[in-house]
Amino acid sequence: MGGALRVRTMVLLALAVVGAGVFIWSSQRAPAVAVVAPKRGEAAQIVYASGVVEPRFWAKVTSLVRERIVEQCNCEAQSVEQGALLARLDDSEAKAALSELDARLRLARENLSRLVTLVERKSASQQALDQAQAEAAQLEALLAGQKARLENYVIRAPSAGVVLRKDAEVGEVADQGSILFWVGQPKPLLVVADVNEEDIPRVELGQRVLLMADAFPRRSLEAVVDSITPKGDPVTKTYRVRIKLPDDTPLRVGMSTDVNIITNVVKNALLVPSLAVRGTAVFVVENGRAQRRDVGIGIRGITDVQVVSGLGDDARIVSPYPDLLADGARVRVARE
């Protein structure tokens, strides 16, 4: 009797061990997943671009001739009036050419005066007089043109404002068209951004803009869409959008910014992590199994996606999306 009881006990223990082994084996085979719950919040549709801070009123001052800089004002960051002297270029050759033309014109006028007298005395032909008059007129025009060109050797402020920057020094050669000075008003400021042509239909005047700048990494700066250029660039396929900054903005001229134009906002939206979504599908955990579910998608953001149908607030969503998981597979939740 006692021997039979011991045998039965040993059999039950063996079955329990086998059952525990099967349970442990099946648990180890079920992959672990992390799940998250949807949340409620604002879903914002955003157009992204990069921009540069510029004054609303400013001008690039360039050289019209290629010559060496011989004089320059010490006026960076200072206010100047319209027409103020900013720099002088070496005009010695231009002045020499002017002197030569002046001398030739004096000789031509003397010759013209002499021929007038000779024609009156019938000692010279009218043809010679006409030729002398044409030569004198031509030299007068050349002299006037050379005097006007001498003004190109003097660089002046095109408008009243502040010299925001100078990009040349005395002794350097200013190339034709090279920017020597930036003159403008330090306030108000704009951010000029290039928006892709596929996004521009959603951008409108007055829309709210959030700016991020490397100079202020922990601040989100507010701005407003001010204007949109009517014609796009067919090469870069972008449209220029000007964004108005508030007067108290900490941004400075020349700073680069990340531009986020908010084109639509939905309040109390059901949001799930972007990492949990593939196309229009998510995986939810129900009764220990992962079920693939197609959902209606609204606004897609960088971190969150709006779900408009097919998902409840109490859903347990696998995140990130399990690419290798089969629909209906048994899973265990590693963390929520």
C-alpha positions, 0 to 999 in steps of 0.5 A: 500500500505504502509503495503504491502511494509513493509511486503515485506521488512520484508520478504526480511530481513528474507530471507537475515538473513536465507541466512547468517545463511546458509553461516555461518553454511556451512563455519563452517562445512568446516574444516580449513587446512594449505597449502604449496607450493612446493619448489625447492632445492637439494634432498640428499639421506643419509645413517644414522649411529652413530660413535665414533672418533678414531685415525687412529693409536692407540693401547689398552694396556692390562694386561696379568696377574691379579695382583696389580699395584705397579708403574705407569708413570705420562705420560697421554697426553705425548709422549712416545717411543716404549717400554717405561715403563708405569706401573709395577705389583706386581711380588713378587710371580712370583720372588719367583717362579723363585728363587725356580726354580733356586734353584731346577735347581742348585741341579739338575745340581749338581746331574747330575754332580755327576752322570756323575762321578759315571757312569764313575766309573761304580758306577751308571747306565746310566738310572739314568744319563739319568733321571737326564739329563731330569730333569735338561733340564725340570727345565731349560725350566721351568726357562726360561718360568718363566723369560719370564713371569716376563716380563708380569708384566712390562707394556710397550708402544707397539708403539711410540705415545701419552698416550691418556688415562690411566684407572688404578691407583696404588693400583688397581688390573689389571684384565687379559685383562683389558685396562690400557692405550690407546696409539696412534697418536692424528692425523689423526683422523677417525670416525668409524661408524656401517652402517646397512647391508641394507644401505651398498650397497649405501656407497662408498669410497670418498662419502661426509659425514656430521657429527653432534656432541653434543659438537658442536650443531650448526656446520655441520662438513665435512668428507669423507668415507675412508674405508669399512670393507669387512666383516660385523657383523652377530650379529648386521648386520652392516658393519664398515665404517671408515670416514676420518676427516680433520686435522683441525677438532674440534672433539676429540678422544672418541666423539660420532657423528651422521653420514650422508653419502650422497649417491646421490644428485639431484639439482633443485628437486621439494620438499614437506614437509615429513609431507604432504606425506602418502606413495605416496599420497598428498592432494591438494586444488583446487576450495575450495576442497581437492583432493587426488593425487598420485604422483611419489616419489624420494628421501625421506628425514627427512624434505622433499620428492622429487616429480618427477611426478604428481605435479606442482610448483603452487600446494597448498598442505595440510600439515600436511597430513589430515588423516581424510579428505575425497577425494573431501571434501570442505575445507577452507584455514586457512593459507598458 
